Amino acid sequence: MISHLRLALRSLARSRGFALIAVFTLAVGIGSTTAIFSTLQALVIAPFSYPASDRLVHVWSGDGWPLSPADSHDLRTESASFTAFGIYQPQNFNIGQESSAQSVSGAVATADVLKAFGVAPLLGRGLEPADEVPGAPYVVILSHALWRQLHGDDRTVIGRKVRVNGGEAEIIGVMPAGFEFASPWMRTEDCQLWAPRRMDEDEKKQRDSHYLLGVARLKEGVTVEAADAEIKTIGRRLTQLYPNSNTHKEFLVRTLHDEMTREVAKQVWLLFGAVVLVLLVACGNVASMLLARSARRQGEFGVRVALGASRGDLLKLALTESAVLALAGAALGVALAAGGVEVLRAIAPVSEARRAAMALNGPALGFGLLATALTALLAGLPPALAAMRTSVAGVLRADARGAVGSASRHRMLRGLVIAQVAVAFVLANGAVLFSQAYLKIVAENRLLATDAVVTARVTLNGDRYAEDAERVRFWQALVERVRALPGVTHAAVTSKLPLQGGSNTNALVNDQTYDPTIQRMQVERSSVTEDYFAAMGLRLLRGRLLQAEDRTGEIRGVVVNQACVDQAWPGKDPLGEIMRANQPENPWFVVRVVGVVENVKQWSATQREVRPEMYTAPEGHWGRSVHLVLRSPLPAGQLAPLLRRELAALDGELALRDVRTMRQVVERATQGERAVAVLVNFFMATALGLVAVGLYGTLSYSVQQRTREIGVRVAVGALKGDIVRLVFTQGGRWVVVGLALGLAGSVALSSALQSLVYGMDGLTVLPLALAMLAVGVAALLACWLPARRAAMLDPLEALRAD
């Protein structure tokens, strides 16, 4: 093996140009796959570092349906599958005095929530059941980042007071650096403060309101399936006891891993599949070059056979050369992977902790080593097989004819080129499909993507705003002050923004009556002030918009979207129709439709269907945390200090957060799809470049093999155009066969992507045509130089060629 290694190094040193191209080609393939694998490892395979993270689970009332307070209390007291079972809900906190007020995200949680994660505080203690008792001293736990921001590295902070929501709170703990509060409801770095979740007796009886997420840790030896079965058993008992509220609830247990990776896993696996195709093209490219190069070494192989070399010796010699190239490619590939990881960190729509986990660590480098071995085998096997067929008689016959190579070698070369074209066509079609899907998402949300609408979030918590009347007065005063700012044409508040989720309820329409066995229409609910539609730019389709008189009265006015009309009153005039809460008696809302506005997506930019939605303006229902929405030609950066000034004038302990335009909201909601489209297009361009190099090299080799034939053709009168057509015809046949094979792969790819990726329309003509054009252009460029070189051959020099 040492002898083969020395020989391979000497041989490659004599062909430095070939070696450099081959090494760079393999480096692109190995580096790309290693970089994407580091992302796969950090986001999908092992995204969490909690102790025994496989035992962390979420408990739901249904698929993505939170728990009610009463249900959560019963499940926690009756279940026996967990060592810890806590509940929490996200909350914004205003912390600091007037000169330093800021808004931070956090959670109000029971003591078992942080215990379920299995990570102890760095300083102090965690939450205890005594902290959950109404009236107990108010305490908080700080994240490591918030602790350092507020107190530096002061480890004596435990027991100090901090101003939270206008009152005093005692700091009882600081979480360690790097702790991630993994939640499907918030980004991990956004959770910077934990406070006790306190539930009074009235709240413990609520079963119709669902706003709590259950997180639990399985006992040793208890499976997810066993815990799920237990929770479902308890759920069936609760349905029997409370049929009016629990009939349609399907309690379930899911692992934290599945919950947190479900969406991102599809995108990352698709990227991994795309980069594997690039690696295959790179292997095919280098295999073609090695195969063509081995033809020129056929005489050397023949001499070795004559001197007693076995086929195994020839196989080892050929594979050693590909292994040397693969190892050199891996060394360069690691450098490329390091740069690729930095790019992925910059564009990945994930938390800071997950970005930090995207690194060339042990698993990633181990995968890179595996990819290197596979690359060496795939790139070296075709030339190795060709070398094994070498015989002394065959070499002598070839020398007698003045030809080099063999029919089998030519067939392998054609096969490799055709395979590269086919794979590149599949990747090109995929890139067009992803780009088309992303543009479709952008088009569907174009109404919202404007810089003329600026939003900001304000939260009212604490004793000062405990009463509805106080909050209503504050919101009205804030809207009036903001509306009076120079350049602001419309200003409003809303309980939620489009694309960012919200709340919903079941409604009775027409002559429907309450029946717990029947699932009624689910309606999204937004509480807004009257100027919201003009501020957001929603077009009125029918009737009128909300007015001040719609806030009060036994039957209040409500505006609905077109999706609500299509589902509740198809083909009818909805104006004047009544909607009621789906309750047996004393419904909490009874409203009359006064207007219809156009649809906007509520939960995400990739929401497949817009849900029915109603916009209400009842006093007191604007909530504790609302979004300011204002329309102005001024940029958000110029408006932000003006908004903070007006907010401070009303209450200096309140803080403004998330000041941004609706265009930025849409861009944030679509950044995952945008990142995938950009990366797949990059991989497509890389693959097409490799295919062009491979086709060029193979055609150049073919022209070299046919030098005498071309010289004879020119000598008997063939024109340059005839020679160019000859080369283009040969390359064109390979490309056409590759496109035909790639078409079959593209059909399968389109069918698979249609169910996995939003916006995919299946197999259509335009993506196929664009993919064919991209591959065709690359092939045209690859064929041109060999054809031009062939057309410029001097007949006399060609006839004298060896």
Summary of the structure (lengths in Angstrom):
residues: 802
radius of gyration: 33.8
end to end distance: 33.6
largest distance: 105.3
contacts: 2800
relative contact order: 0.12
helix: 55%
strand: 16%
